[in-house]
Amino acid sequence: MGCYKAVSAGWIHTCALNITGGVVCWGLNNDGQTNVPPEAQTGVTAVAAGVFQTCAVNITGGVVCWGGNYEGQTNVPPEAQTGVTAVAAGVFHTCALNITGGVVCWGGNYDGQTNVPPKAQTGVTTVAAGYHHTCVLNITGGVVCWGVNYDGQTNVPPEAQTGVTAVAAGDYHTCALVKTTGGVVCWGRNYEGQTNVPPRPRRA
């Protein structure tokens, strides 16, 4: 109890970061995504579980990835081997946020999910990777998304273009936490009601 400080849920595997800076993973391991390598067993500051891969940021600001590498999603490029503060793992692609507020992505790029637009090359505070799309939160509190848009998952609605404090990308949908209202707004595929945000509970 109380020995972990962060957790990330992938497709069918989960990883946690313990207080000593080591990563522990469990669940599906068909591609070795739960086989934590020595370089991620200590000194880690962040972890992200994708579908086939897992990635972590070490204390030196470098990204290390392991697991399925079908589209090069675990081949960390030079620009993500230092100065990184956060990492996001999708299905076939991975993205990292560096200390300058810029994003770098690598791996599968069928739908342009690794083509970082100018708006995400500076002033970014958060990055999220979905199935074939990527979203970021910029310093002004606005969400920017790119990549596959079959279901409108990259069409950021007006209420998520300012005043946002967090963003999360699912398979074909995206959600944001809006500070100004304290509510959640979601957009994209809604086959299972995943963008139907329930009413906020009333304060006591």
KOLVEXKOL-737259 format. One record per residue (C-alpha): x, y, z; residue in three letters. Coordinates in nm, 3 decimals, m for minus. Example, Ala and Ser with C-alpha at 12.3 -4.5 7.8 and 13.67 -1.06 7.14 Angstrom:
# KOLVEXKOL-737259
- X / Y / Z / residuo
- 1.230 / m0.450 / 0.780 / ALA
- 1.367 / m0.106 / 0.714 / SER
# end
This chain:
# KOLVEXKOL-737259
- X / Y / Z / residuo
- 0.000 / 0.000 / 0.000 / MET
- 0.120 / 0.346 / m0.087 / GLY
- 0.429 / 0.228 / m0.274 / CYS
- 0.325 / 0.358 / m0.618 / TYR
- 0.303 / 0.716 / m0.740 / LYS
- 0.173 / 0.681 / m1.097 / ALA
- m0.018 / 0.430 / m1.309 / VAL
- m0.091 / 0.391 / m1.679 / SER
- m0.347 / 0.158 / m1.836 / ALA
- m0.281 / 0.026 / m2.185 / GLY
- m0.496 / m0.196 / m2.403 / TRP
- m0.465 / m0.523 / m2.209 / ILE
- m0.174 / m0.441 / m1.983 / HIS
- m0.105 / m0.201 / m1.700 / THR
- 0.211 / m0.037 / m1.567 / CYS
- 0.286 / 0.148 / m1.247 / ALA
- 0.573 / 0.364 / m1.127 / LEU
- 0.688 / 0.295 / m0.773 / ASN
- 0.833 / 0.540 / m0.525 / ILE
- 1.186 / 0.418 / m0.594 / THR
- 1.153 / 0.511 / m0.961 / GLY
- 1.106 / 0.162 / m1.098 / GLY
- 0.838 / 0.044 / m1.342 / VAL
- 0.626 / m0.264 / m1.279 / VAL
- 0.393 / m0.402 / m1.550 / CYS
- 0.138 / m0.683 / m1.567 / TRP
- m0.125 / m0.824 / m1.803 / GLY
- m0.097 / m0.929 / m2.167 / LEU
- 0.264 / m0.986 / m2.267 / ASN
- 0.243 / m1.119 / m2.624 / ASN
- 0.486 / m0.854 / m2.742 / ASP
- 0.698 / m0.822 / m2.429 / GLY
- 0.522 / m0.503 / m2.320 / GLN
- 0.534 / m0.610 / m1.955 / THR
- 0.898 / m0.717 / m1.963 / ASN
- 1.050 / m0.411 / m1.799 / VAL
- 1.413 / m0.367 / m1.913 / PRO
- 1.693 / m0.285 / m1.665 / PRO
- 1.701 / 0.080 / m1.772 / GLU
- 1.341 / 0.124 / m1.655 / ALA
- 1.376 / m0.049 / m1.321 / GLN
- 1.514 / 0.258 / m1.147 / THR
- 1.535 / 0.632 / m1.196 / GLY
- 1.210 / 0.661 / m1.395 / VAL
- 0.993 / 0.973 / m1.370 / THR
- 0.700 / 0.885 / m1.600 / ALA
- 0.548 / 0.578 / m1.767 / VAL
- 0.297 / 0.525 / m2.049 / ALA
- 0.132 / 0.198 / m2.152 / ALA
- 0.014 / 0.175 / m2.511 / GLY
- m0.138 / m0.120 / m2.695 / VAL
- 0.170 / m0.316 / m2.795 / PHE
- 0.439 / m0.106 / m2.629 / GLN
- 0.536 / 0.058 / m2.302 / THR
- 0.755 / 0.365 / m2.266 / CYS
- 0.915 / 0.545 / m1.974 / ALA
- 1.106 / 0.866 / m1.911 / VAL
- 1.419 / 0.831 / m1.703 / ASN
- 1.569 / 1.079 / m1.464 / ILE
- 1.807 / 1.208 / m1.733 / THR
- 1.512 / 1.301 / m1.954 / GLY
- 1.552 / 1.018 / m2.201 / GLY
- 1.275 / 0.789 / m2.328 / VAL
- 1.309 / 0.412 / m2.325 / VAL
- 1.049 / 0.187 / m2.490 / CYS
- 0.991 / m0.187 / m2.510 / TRP
- 0.736 / m0.433 / m2.649 / GLY
- 0.582 / m0.453 / m2.996 / GLY
- 0.766 / m0.252 / m3.257 / ASN
- 0.558 / m0.320 / m3.568 / TYR
- 0.576 / 0.039 / m3.693 / GLU
- 0.887 / 0.162 / m3.513 / GLY
- 0.695 / 0.285 / m3.208 / GLN
- 0.975 / 0.172 / m2.975 / THR
- 1.257 / 0.318 / m3.186 / ASN
- 1.324 / 0.630 / m2.981 / VAL
- 1.468 / 0.907 / m3.203 / PRO
- 1.767 / 1.118 / m3.092 / PRO
- 1.546 / 1.418 / m3.010 / GLU
- 1.363 / 1.210 / m2.746 / ALA
- 1.671 / 1.070 / m2.579 / GLN
- 1.725 / 1.375 / m2.360 / THR
- 1.528 / 1.667 / m2.221 / GLY
- 1.192 / 1.485 / m2.219 / VAL
- 0.937 / 1.548 / m1.943 / THR
- 0.645 / 1.327 / m2.051 / ALA
- 0.562 / 1.044 / m2.290 / VAL
- 0.240 / 0.914 / m2.448 / ALA
- 0.193 / 0.574 / m2.611 / ALA
- m0.071 / 0.503 / m2.873 / GLY
- m0.118 / 0.188 / m3.081 / VAL
- 0.154 / 0.214 / m3.344 / PHE
- 0.301 / 0.551 / m3.247 / HIS
- 0.463 / 0.721 / m2.948 / THR
- 0.505 / 1.089 / m2.861 / CYS
- 0.722 / 1.277 / m2.614 / ALA
- 0.706 / 1.626 / m2.465 / LEU
- 1.037 / 1.803 / m2.418 / ASN
- 1.142 / 2.071 / m2.172 / ILE
- 1.108 / 2.341 / m2.436 / THR
- 0.737 / 2.266 / m2.472 / GLY
- 0.769 / 2.094 / m2.807 / GLY
- 0.637 / 1.753 / m2.911 / VAL
- 0.815 / 1.483 / m3.112 / VAL
- 0.638 / 1.168 / m3.238 / CYS
- 0.756 / 0.849 / m3.406 / TRP
- 0.620 / 0.516 / m3.532 / GLY
- 0.325 / 0.445 / m3.760 / GLY
- 0.207 / 0.749 / m3.952 / ASN
- m0.073 / 0.622 / m4.175 / TYR
- m0.300 / 0.909 / m4.080 / ASP
- m0.043 / 1.177 / m4.002 / GLY
- m0.048 / 1.110 / m3.627 / GLN
- 0.328 / 1.169 / m3.601 / THR
- 0.327 / 1.486 / m3.815 / ASN
- 0.349 / 1.741 / m3.536 / VAL
- 0.186 / 2.068 / m3.650 / PRO
- 0.342 / 2.410 / m3.578 / PRO
- 0.091 / 2.469 / m3.296 / LYS
- 0.240 / 2.173 / m3.106 / ALA
- 0.605 / 2.254 / m3.157 / GLN
- 0.621 / 2.499 / m2.870 / THR
- 0.422 / 2.597 / m2.561 / GLY
- 0.279 / 2.249 / m2.500 / VAL
- 0.212 / 2.126 / m2.146 / THR
- 0.049 / 1.785 / m2.204 / THR
- 0.050 / 1.522 / m2.480 / VAL
- m0.194 / 1.235 / m2.538 / ALA
- m0.180 / 0.956 / m2.798 / ALA
- m0.491 / 0.777 / m2.921 / GLY
- m0.536 / 0.502 / m3.180 / TYR
- m0.420 / 0.694 / m3.486 / HIS
- m0.448 / 1.048 / m3.353 / HIS
- m0.253 / 1.273 / m3.119 / THR
- m0.366 / 1.566 / m2.904 / CYS
- m0.185 / 1.823 / m2.694 / VAL
- m0.273 / 2.091 / m2.444 / LEU
- m0.095 / 2.420 / m2.494 / ASN
- 0.009 / 2.680 / m2.242 / ILE
- m0.297 / 2.893 / m2.321 / THR
- m0.528 / 2.608 / m2.221 / GLY
- m0.631 / 2.510 / m2.572 / GLY
- m0.641 / 2.158 / m2.720 / VAL
- m0.483 / 2.084 / m3.059 / VAL
- m0.531 / 1.745 / m3.231 / CYS
- m0.409 / 1.584 / m3.552 / TRP
- m0.413 / 1.246 / m3.726 / GLY
- m0.706 / 1.024 / m3.816 / VAL
- m1.040 / 1.204 / m3.805 / ASN
- m1.294 / 0.948 / m3.927 / TYR
- m1.521 / 1.021 / m3.634 / ASP
- m1.429 / 1.382 / m3.566 / GLY
- m1.185 / 1.297 / m3.289 / GLN
- m0.949 / 1.575 / m3.398 / THR
- m1.224 / 1.838 / m3.445 / ASN
- m1.170 / 2.029 / m3.120 / VAL
- m1.499 / 2.195 / m3.015 / PRO
- m1.505 / 2.562 / m2.908 / PRO
- m1.537 / 2.473 / m2.540 / GLU
- m1.203 / 2.289 / m2.553 / ALA
- m1.009 / 2.562 / m2.728 / GLN
- m0.940 / 2.756 / m2.411 / THR
- m0.944 / 2.707 / m2.035 / GLY
- m0.859 / 2.335 / m2.049 / VAL
- m0.642 / 2.175 / m1.780 / THR
- m0.617 / 1.813 / m1.903 / ALA
- m0.667 / 1.611 / m2.221 / VAL
- m0.703 / 1.238 / m2.287 / ALA
- m0.716 / 1.048 / m2.617 / ALA
- m0.899 / 0.718 / m2.659 / GLY
- m0.921 / 0.496 / m2.965 / ASP
- m1.149 / 0.719 / m3.171 / TYR
- m1.254 / 0.986 / m2.923 / HIS
- m1.097 / 1.265 / m2.720 / THR
- m1.191 / 1.429 / m2.389 / CYS
- m1.082 / 1.742 / m2.206 / ALA
- m1.125 / 1.880 / m1.856 / LEU
- m1.240 / 2.241 / m1.868 / VAL
- m1.121 / 2.452 / m1.576 / LYS
- m1.365 / 2.737 / m1.630 / THR
- m1.669 / 2.510 / m1.589 / THR
- m1.519 / 2.219 / m1.397 / GLY
- m1.674 / 1.984 / m1.647 / GLY
- m1.559 / 1.733 / m1.906 / VAL
- m1.620 / 1.768 / m2.279 / VAL
- m1.572 / 1.481 / m2.525 / CYS
- m1.588 / 1.448 / m2.902 / TRP
- m1.541 / 1.184 / m3.169 / GLY
- m1.681 / 0.830 / m3.198 / ARG
- m1.980 / 0.766 / m2.977 / ASN
- m2.090 / 0.412 / m3.064 / TYR
- m2.082 / 0.309 / m2.700 / GLU
- m2.176 / 0.644 / m2.549 / GLY
- m1.815 / 0.729 / m2.468 / GLN
- m1.864 / 1.097 / m2.550 / THR
- m2.193 / 1.130 / m2.360 / ASN
- m2.062 / 1.305 / m2.051 / VAL
- m2.304 / 1.250 / m1.760 / PRO
- m2.434 / 1.548 / m1.561 / PRO
- m2.201 / 1.675 / m1.294 / ARG
- m2.306 / 1.583 / m0.938 / PRO
- m2.448 / 1.868 / m0.737 / ARG
- m2.243 / 2.003 / m0.452 / ARG
- m2.365 / 1.919 / m0.106 / ALA
# end
